[in-house]
Amino acid sequence: MARSVYIKLESRILRDEQGGVLDRWKYGRECLKAKKDRRQLPHGFIEDRLAEAERAGLKLSEREIQYRLKCAEVYDEDSKVRSAAAEFGSWRALCDAGFPVVDVDETTDPEDLAAEAGVSTEPPDAWEQPTLIPGFGETIKVRGRTIPLAEATVGDAKDYRETYRQIHENFGKTLALIETAVDAMEDGSDGDDEANAVEAWQRGNHVDDRTQTEDGTR
C-alpha cells in the first residue's frame, strides 16, 4: 500500500540535518488542507496521523503536530518559513520563539535562504533513494565542505558524527545509526582514519562475506 504524504514527509524530517523545518511546515500545510472551510480539523484527524506514524515505526506526538500546524498558519509561503529557519537556525529554536512573523526581502533568492539554514529543497521522493551506509546521505557536510560519501574517509565520518551530536542531541534514532556505522568503520579500518569510509563499513559488517555463495564464489 502506498505511503501517505504525511509519512513521506515524516520520513524525510528524520533525515534532515537541520531538523526538517521546511518539511515540518509542509506537513502542517497538508494538515490545513483537511480543515477546508471548517474552523477545526476533522474529528480524529490527529489521532489518525499518530496511528499511521506508529505503524510506520516513527515517533510523533500531538504537541509536535500542533507546532507544525501553528507554523503553517503563521507562514503562508515557503519563502517566509525559509527566512524564519535562516534566522533561528533550528526547528526547536523556532518553536521556542513562538513562530514570530518575519519580513521577507523579495530580492533575496529563497534557495539562498534555504542554503543558509541548511534546509533541503529536494522533493520528498528524492530521499527514497538508497544510500551506501545507513544514517548517511549521498553527501556529508564536514567543516563547511560537502563531501560525496563514496569519497569520504573514516575521519570525515567521525567529524560528521561529532557535528551531528552537537546539532541533534534530540534526534537519537539517526545518531544511533551513525554511531553504529562509525563503530563498524573503525573495526573495518583497523583504526586508519584515512581509509575509505564505505569500504571500511563493508569490512566491519562483513558485507563481502555475506555476498559469497556456498561454494566460495561471488
Secondary structure, DSSP 8 states (H G I E B T S, - for coil): ----HHHHHHHHHHH-TT--HHHHHHHHHHHHHHHTTSSS--TTHHHHHHHHHHHTT----HHHHHHHHHHHHH--SHHHHHHHHHHH-SHHHHHHHT-------TTS-HHHHHHHHT---S-GGGGGS--SSTT--SEEEETTEEEEGGG-BHHHHHHHHHHHHHH-TT-HHHHHHHHHHHHHHHHHHTT-TTSBHHHHHHHHTTHHHHHS-TTS--
